[in-house]
Each structure stands twice: as C-alpha cells, then as structure tokens.
Amino acid sequence: MKKFFISCTSYKNKPSDDGLNGLNLNLNEAFSKIDKAVKRGVLHKNNASNQKSRMSAALKKTVEVK
C-alpha cells in the first residue's frame, strides 16, 4: 500500500502515461497482497475491503486531477 500511495503523489507531481501504468501496476499488486492476507487469515475481510476502497478512491482522485 505504501508503494501505491507514493506512486500516487509522484503521479500528481508529474503526470505521464508511464506513471499511470505504474500506478495501475502498484494497485494490482496491492490488491493481490491484500487478498492473500485475507485468504491466510492475517486480515479480516472487512478491513481488506476498507483498504481496497481507500486505495481506489485515491486512484480516482489522482487521475481526475489530470
């Protein structure tokens, strides 16, 4: 998640197509890791859903700034 939020701020500062691709890649990686943590019982499914929602909202807000 930390990588994703860092890439969001860097994309805000300097928007580019490569930055957007990296942003989507980091989002997919984070979602995958969150889902695996739920599967193994590390995170509760509601907590994971909340984190995914927060990340999706951040992505939407970042991309709309463009």
Buried (B, 14 or more C-beta within 10 A) or exposed (E): BEEBBEBBEBBBEEBEEEBBEBBBEBBEEBBEBBBEBBEEEEBEEEEBEEBBEEBEEBBEEBBEEE
